[in-house]
Amino acid sequence: MNVIVIIIHVFGLVLMGFSGLMATCLLTSFIAGDGAASAFSKGSLITLLTGALMFIPTLRTPKSVSRQAGFLLVAITWSLTPVFCTLPLLFYLPGISFIDAYFEVASALTTTGATVLSDIDHLPMSINLWRHELCWIAGMGIIIFAVAILPILGIGGMQLYKAESPGTVKEADLPPRVAQTAKALWLVYAGITLACIIALRLAGMNWFDAICHAFSAMSLGGFSTHDSSIGFFDSLSVEVVLTVFQLLAAINFATHYIVFKKRSLNPYGQDREARSFLLLMLVSCVVSAAILQHAGTYSDFLTALRHASFNVVTIATDCGFSTQDFNQWPVFVPMWMLFLSCIAASSGSTGGGIRMIRTIVLMRQARLELYKFIHPYAVKPLKIGDTVVSHDIVTSITGFIFLYFMSIVILVFMLLLSGLDFMTSFSAIIACFNNAGPGLEQVGPAMTYASLSDFQSGVCILAMLLGRVQIFSIVILFVPEFWKK
């Protein structure tokens, strides 16, 4: 019973917070006179009242939270919050179905960037802001729990931190308490976002576009205020700015914090995960450009490098912007981009997928197994830099990778069973599971997910949610032994 009371209490507070976010869009609608004020006023009021009815009666909630409550709260928050976030869309766009509205806001809250909407250029300013606000707030969802909820409740945050960040191995130089760490990372997140807004404005965007695209870039959410995404601007300076900030967003924010704390760039060089990520991006961009030029897609290498660099980085980091219809490129390049979306983003970043640190650990483990095959009696620990990685961490990562690929296989077969072709099914699940946005064929960068049936959209929504909470947080709820502890 205490678990249920805690969950009701915290979820009520979450809803009250999101009603406040709706209020900022309501204010925007009034100022812009875009006609969506009624939709936001109704949505905000319903969300506020529901949250208050859950929060106030449970004010005397216990000041502790079990592991079971932590994981269950993560699952409920990510799956039920979109229900209330759909309200402005449902009220303003009466022709939109609930499943499509849920898909759109789930895509925002999981920072996937896949959309079912068309004619985005003519959406009300407040509706567009709502989509991008959800991306930005959800970009570091764990920080929401640690900063906005846990200090008010007076409860520890480690259960929730572990629930959304399994397998994280880097904690050096961070503040000792989870709440302090969360606040520090939020400040870094907000500070870099502000820098991105200013840089985009200087690059030629208007203030509204700069704010929305900075929110998308830093959350790696991929939403745009235009149907043609970043291709609308046709600006090299805009692409350079967004490329830089997408790379920053895909690096562990703990590393950014240490850089600011020490006022030195050395931590980037000392972060093996960041080094591997940046090297992989550099090689991928150059090789992809060479392939595009060789195939005749672009006439010269510099043009190929420009378009390859932006689109490779945006998909690899799981952001999902686009400047070109890479669905028409030689198939190796977009397939390589989707593969990168599985492994490239760092732990502690706003990206999705397996994360680079897990990839590094598994590569080292494979190499160690080969060494032991040659030297069966040797005793050699697995190390990342000077840190010895425990067997428990390796086991956890191995289990995660198995669940990751099995989940993708099952979801792809579900889409195939629904009648969707293989390339669309495969790329849609990879893009949604890694929170990368556009896929190929029917869900390519020049298309939307609107062509999918309700069942197919539901499968993609499940992929988004599983990918965002890193699988374990959902799957663990169905293990009987978990509830017996």
C-alpha positions in Angstrom: 0.0 0.0 0.0 2.9 2.4 0.8 4.3 1.8 -2.7 1.0 2.8 -4.3 0.7 5.9 -2.1 4.2 7.1 -3.0 3.6 6.6 -6.7 0.3 8.5 -6.6 1.9 11.3 -4.6 4.9 11.7 -6.9 3.0 11.2 -10.1 0.5 13.9 -9.0 3.4 16.3 -8.5 4.7 15.4 -12.0 1.3 16.2 -13.5 1.2 19.6 -11.6 4.6 20.4 -13.1 3.5 19.6 -16.6 0.4 21.8 -16.1 2.9 24.6 -15.4 4.7 23.8 -18.7 1.4 24.0 -20.5 0.8 27.4 -18.9 4.0 28.7 -20.5 2.6 27.7 -23.9 -0.7 29.3 -22.9 1.1 32.6 -22.3 2.9 32.2 -25.7 -0.4 31.6 -27.4 -1.9 34.8 -25.9 1.1 36.8 -26.9 1.3 35.4 -30.4 -2.5 35.3 -30.9 -2.2 31.9 -32.6 -5.6 30.6 -31.6 -4.5 27.7 -29.4 -5.0 29.4 -26.1 -8.2 27.5 -25.4 -6.5 24.2 -26.0 -3.8 24.9 -23.5 -6.1 26.5 -20.9 -8.3 23.3 -20.9 -5.3 21.0 -21.0 -3.5 22.8 -18.2 -6.6 22.9 -16.0 -7.4 19.2 -16.4 -3.8 18.2 -15.7 -3.5 20.5 -12.7 -6.7 19.3 -11.1 -5.8 15.7 -11.7 -2.3 16.2 -10.2 -3.7 18.1 -7.2 -6.3 15.4 -6.5 -3.4 12.8 -6.4 -0.8 15.0 -4.6 -2.7 16.7 -1.8 -4.5 13.7 -0.2 -1.1 11.9 0.0 0.9 14.7 1.5 1.8 12.5 4.5 3.5 10.0 2.2 6.4 8.0 3.8 9.8 9.6 3.4 11.4 6.5 1.9 11.1 4.7 -1.4 11.8 1.1 -2.2 13.6 -0.2 -5.3 10.2 -1.6 -6.5 8.6 1.8 -6.1 11.5 3.5 -7.9 11.3 1.2 -11.0 7.5 1.2 -11.0 7.4 5.0 -10.8 9.8 5.4 -13.7 7.6 3.1 -15.9 4.3 4.8 -14.9 5.7 8.3 -15.4 7.1 7.6 -18.8 4.0 5.8 -20.0 1.1 7.8 -18.4 2.5 11.4 -18.6 2.0 11.4 -22.4 -1.7 10.8 -21.9 -2.1 14.2 -20.3 0.4 15.9 -22.6 -1.8 14.9 -25.6 -4.6 17.2 -24.3 -3.5 20.4 -26.1 -3.1 18.5 -29.4 -6.5 16.8 -29.0 -8.3 20.0 -28.2 -6.6 22.0 -31.0 -6.5 19.3 -33.7 -9.9 17.7 -33.5 -9.1 15.5 -36.5 -6.1 13.8 -34.8 -6.7 10.4 -33.2 -5.6 9.7 -29.6 -3.0 7.1 -30.8 -1.5 9.7 -33.1 -1.5 12.4 -30.4 0.1 9.9 -28.0 2.7 9.0 -30.6 3.6 12.6 -31.0 4.0 13.5 -27.4 5.6 10.1 -26.5 8.1 10.8 -29.3 8.8 14.2 -27.6 9.1 12.8 -24.1 11.4 10.0 -25.2 13.4 12.5 -27.3 12.8 10.4 -30.4 11.8 13.1 -32.8 9.5 10.9 -35.0 6.4 12.7 -36.0 2.9 12.0 -37.4 2.2 15.7 -38.0 2.4 17.4 -41.4 2.3 21.1 -42.4 4.3 21.8 -39.3 5.3 25.2 -40.7 1.8 26.4 -40.2 1.2 25.0 -36.7 0.5 27.6 -34.0 3.7 28.9 -32.4 2.5 27.6 -29.0 1.9 24.0 -30.3 5.4 23.9 -31.8 6.8 25.3 -28.5 5.0 22.6 -26.6 6.5 19.8 -28.7 10.0 21.3 -28.2 9.5 22.0 -24.5 8.6 18.3 -23.9 11.8 17.3 -25.7 14.0 19.6 -23.7 12.4 18.7 -20.3 12.7 15.0 -21.1 16.2 15.2 -22.4 17.6 14.5 -19.0 14.5 13.0 -17.4 16.4 11.6 -14.5 17.3 15.1 -13.4 13.6 16.0 -13.3 13.1 13.4 -10.6 16.2 14.3 -8.7 15.7 18.1 -8.8 12.0 18.8 -9.0 10.5 15.9 -7.0 12.9 14.2 -4.6 14.1 17.3 -2.6 10.5 18.2 -2.0 9.7 14.8 -0.8 12.8 14.6 1.3 13.6 11.1 -0.1 16.8 9.7 -1.6 17.2 9.6 -5.3 19.6 6.7 -5.8 16.8 4.2 -6.5 15.5 6.3 -9.4 19.0 7.1 -10.6 19.8 3.4 -10.9 16.4 2.8 -12.5 17.1 5.0 -15.5 20.9 4.7 -15.6 21.9 1.0 -15.3 25.5 0.2 -15.9 26.9 3.7 -15.4 30.5 3.5 -14.2 31.7 7.1 -14.0 31.0 9.0 -10.9 34.4 10.7 -10.2 34.6 14.4 -9.4 30.8 14.7 -9.1 29.1 16.1 -6.0 28.5 13.4 -3.4 24.7 13.6 -3.1 22.4 12.6 -6.0 20.4 15.8 -5.6 23.5 18.0 -5.8 24.7 16.0 -8.8 21.4 16.5 -10.5 21.4 20.2 -9.9 24.9 20.5 -11.2 24.1 18.6 -14.4 20.9 20.6 -14.9 22.9 23.9 -14.7 25.3 22.6 -17.3 22.4 21.4 -19.5 20.7 24.8 -19.2 23.9 26.7 -19.7 24.9 24.9 -22.9 21.3 25.2 -24.2 21.5 29.0 -23.7 24.8 29.0 -25.6 23.1 27.0 -28.4 20.2 29.5 -28.6 22.6 32.4 -28.9 24.8 30.6 -31.5 21.7 29.7 -33.6 20.5 33.3 -33.5 23.9 34.6 -34.7 23.8 31.9 -37.4 20.7 33.4 -38.9 17.7 31.9 -37.2 15.0 34.0 -35.6 14.6 33.8 -31.8 11.7 31.4 -31.9 13.4 28.9 -34.3 16.6 29.3 -32.3 14.9 28.4 -29.0 13.0 25.4 -30.5 16.0 24.0 -32.3 18.3 24.5 -29.4 15.8 22.6 -27.2 15.8 19.8 -29.8 19.6 19.7 -30.3 20.5 19.6 -26.6 17.8 17.0 -25.8 18.7 15.1 -29.0 15.0 15.2 -29.7 15.1 16.1 -33.4 11.8 18.0 -33.7 11.8 21.0 -36.0 9.4 23.9 -36.6 9.5 23.1 -40.3 8.5 20.1 -42.4 11.8 20.0 -44.2 13.7 20.2 -40.8 17.1 21.9 -41.0 17.0 21.7 -44.8 14.5 24.6 -44.6 17.3 27.0 -43.6 19.9 25.8 -46.3 22.6 27.4 -44.1 26.1 26.0 -43.6 26.5 28.1 -40.4 23.3 26.7 -38.9 24.4 23.2 -39.7 27.8 23.7 -38.2 26.3 25.1 -35.0 23.8 22.3 -34.6 26.5 19.7 -35.4 28.7 21.0 -32.6 25.9 21.1 -30.0 24.6 17.7 -31.0 28.1 16.3 -30.4 28.2 18.0 -27.0 24.8 16.6 -26.1 25.9 13.1 -26.9 28.9 13.3 -24.5 28.4 12.5 -20.8 27.2 15.6 -19.0 29.3 14.6 -16.0 32.3 15.2 -18.3 30.9 18.7 -19.2 30.5 19.4 -15.5 34.1 18.4 -14.7 35.3 20.6 -17.6 33.4 23.6 -16.2 34.5 22.8 -12.6 38.2 22.5 -13.5 38.0 25.2 -16.3 40.0 22.9 -18.5 39.3 20.9 -21.7 41.6 18.1 -20.5 38.7 16.0 -19.1 37.4 15.6 -22.7 40.7 14.0 -23.6 40.8 11.9 -20.5 37.3 10.6 -21.1 37.8 7.4 -23.1 34.2 7.2 -24.0 34.2 10.7 -25.4 37.4 10.1 -27.3 36.0 6.9 -28.9 32.8 8.6 -29.8 34.4 11.7 -31.5 36.9 9.5 -33.4 34.1 7.3 -34.6 32.1 10.4 -35.8 35.1 11.8 -37.6 35.9 8.6 -39.5 32.2 7.9 -40.3 31.7 11.4 -41.7 34.8 11.3 -43.9 34.1 7.7 -45.2 30.4 8.5 -45.8 31.4 11.6 -47.8 33.8 9.6 -49.9 31.1 7.0 -50.6 28.6 9.7 -51.6 31.0 11.4 -53.9 32.1 8.1 -55.5 28.5 7.2 -56.1 27.9 10.5 -57.8 25.3 11.7 -55.2 27.3 14.9 -54.9 29.7 16.3 -57.5 32.5 17.3 -55.2 33.9 16.1 -51.9 33.3 19.3 -49.8 29.6 19.2 -50.7 29.4 15.5 -49.9 31.3 16.1 -46.6 28.9 18.9 -45.6 25.8 16.8 -46.1 27.3 13.6 -44.8 28.7 15.2 -41.7 25.5 16.8 -40.6 23.2 13.8 -41.3 25.6 11.2 -40.0 26.1 13.1 -36.7 22.4 13.8 -36.2 21.3 10.2 -36.6 24.4 8.7 -34.8 23.7 11.0 -31.8 20.0 9.9 -31.9 18.9 13.5 -32.6 17.1 13.0 -35.9 17.3 16.3 -37.8 17.8 16.1 -41.5 19.0 18.4 -44.4 18.8 15.8 -47.1 16.6 12.8 -48.0 19.2 10.2 -47.1 16.7 7.6 -48.0 17.9 8.2 -51.6 21.6 7.8 -50.7 23.6 4.6 -51.4 22.2 2.2 -48.9 25.5 1.6 -47.0 25.5 5.2 -45.6 21.9 5.3 -44.1 22.3 1.8 -42.8 25.7 2.8 -41.2 24.0 5.8 -39.7 21.3 3.6 -38.1 24.0 1.3 -36.8 25.8 4.2 -35.2 22.6 5.3 -33.5 22.8 2.0 -31.6 26.2 2.5 -30.1 27.5 6.0 -30.4 26.0 8.2 -27.7 27.8 8.3 -24.3 26.4 7.2 -21.0 25.1 10.2 -19.1 24.2 12.0 -22.3 20.7 12.7 -23.7 21.2 10.1 -26.4 19.8 6.6 -26.6 20.9 3.2 -27.7 23.4 0.8 -26.1 25.8 3.7 -25.2 29.5 3.9 -26.1 30.7 2.8 -22.7 28.9 -0.6 -22.9 30.3 -1.1 -26.4 33.8 -0.4 -25.2 33.4 -2.8 -22.3 32.1 -5.6 -24.5 34.9 -5.1 -27.0 37.4 -5.3 -24.2 35.7 -8.4 -22.8 35.8 -10.1 -26.2 39.5 -9.2 -26.5 40.1 -10.6 -23.0 38.4 -13.8 -23.9 40.6 -14.2 -26.9 43.7 -13.6 -24.7 42.5 -16.2 -22.2 42.0 -18.7 -25.0 45.7 -18.2 -25.9 46.8 -18.0 -22.3 44.3 -20.1 -20.4 46.0 -19.8 -17.0 46.6 -16.1 -17.1 44.9 -13.8 -14.6 44.1 -10.5 -16.3 41.4 -8.0 -15.2 39.2 -6.1 -17.6 40.2 -2.4 -17.4 38.9 0.8 -18.9 41.8 3.2 -18.6 43.0 2.7 -15.0 39.6 1.5 -13.8 39.1 -2.2 -13.3 35.6 -3.2 -14.5 34.0 -5.7 -12.2 32.5 -9.0 -13.3 29.1 -7.8 -12.1 29.2 -4.9 -14.5 30.2 -7.0 -17.4 27.4 -9.5 -16.6 24.9 -6.6 -16.3 26.0 -5.2 -19.7 25.8 -8.6 -21.3 22.3 -9.1 -20.0 21.3 -5.6 -21.2 22.7 -6.3 -24.7 20.8 -9.5 -25.0 17.5 -7.8 -24.0 18.3 -4.9 -26.3 18.6 -7.1 -29.4 15.9 -9.5 -28.5 13.5 -6.6 -28.0 14.4 -5.2 -31.4 13.9 -8.6 -33.0 10.5 -9.1 -31.4 9.3 -5.6 -32.3 10.5 -5.9 -35.9 8.6 -9.2 -36.3 5.5 -7.6 -34.9 5.6 -4.9 -37.6 6.3 -7.6 -40.2 3.3 -9.5 -39.0 1.2 -6.4 -39.5 2.1 -6.3 -43.2 4.8 -3.7 -43.2 7.8 -4.2 -45.5 11.1 -5.3 -44.0 13.2 -2.1 -44.5 10.4 0.1 -43.1 9.9 -2.3 -40.1 13.6 -2.7 -39.3 14.5 1.0 -39.7 11.4 2.2 -37.8 12.2 0.0 -34.8 15.9 0.8 -34.8 15.1 4.5 -35.0 12.4 4.4 -32.3 14.2 2.1 -30.0 17.4 4.3 -30.1 15.2 7.4 -30.0 16.8 8.6 -33.3 13.6 9.6 -35.2 13.5 9.1 -39.0 14.1 5.6 -40.5 14.0 4.5 -44.1 11.4 3.8 -46.8 7.9 4.8 -45.5 9.4 6.4 -42.4 12.3 8.2 -44.1 13.4 11.8 -43.5 11.1 13.1 -46.2 8.1 11.2 -44.8 6.3 11.0 -41.4 5.0 8.1 -39.4 1.4 9.0 -40.2 1.2 6.2 -42.8 1.4 3.6 -40.0 -1.7 1.9 -38.7 -2.7 2.2 -35.1 -1.2 -1.1 -34.3 2.1 -0.3 -36.0 2.2 3.1 -34.2 1.6 1.3 -30.9 4.6 -1.0 -31.6 6.8 2.0 -32.3 5.6 3.7 -29.1 6.5 0.7 -27.1 9.9 0.7 -28.8 10.4 4.4 -27.9 9.5 3.8 -24.2 11.7 0.7 -23.9 14.6 2.5 -25.4 14.2 5.6 -23.3 14.1 3.8 -20.0 16.9 1.4 -21.0 14.7 -1.8 -21.1 15.6 -3.0 -17.6 13.3 -0.5 -15.9 10.3 -2.0 -17.7 11.3 -5.7 -18.1 12.2 -6.0 -14.4 8.6 -5.3 -13.4 7.6 -8.6 -15.0 10.1 -10.7 -13.1 8.3 -12.3 -10.1 11.4 -12.5 -7.9 11.7 -8.7 -8.1 8.5 -8.2 -6.1 9.4 -10.8 -3.4 12.4 -8.8 -2.1 
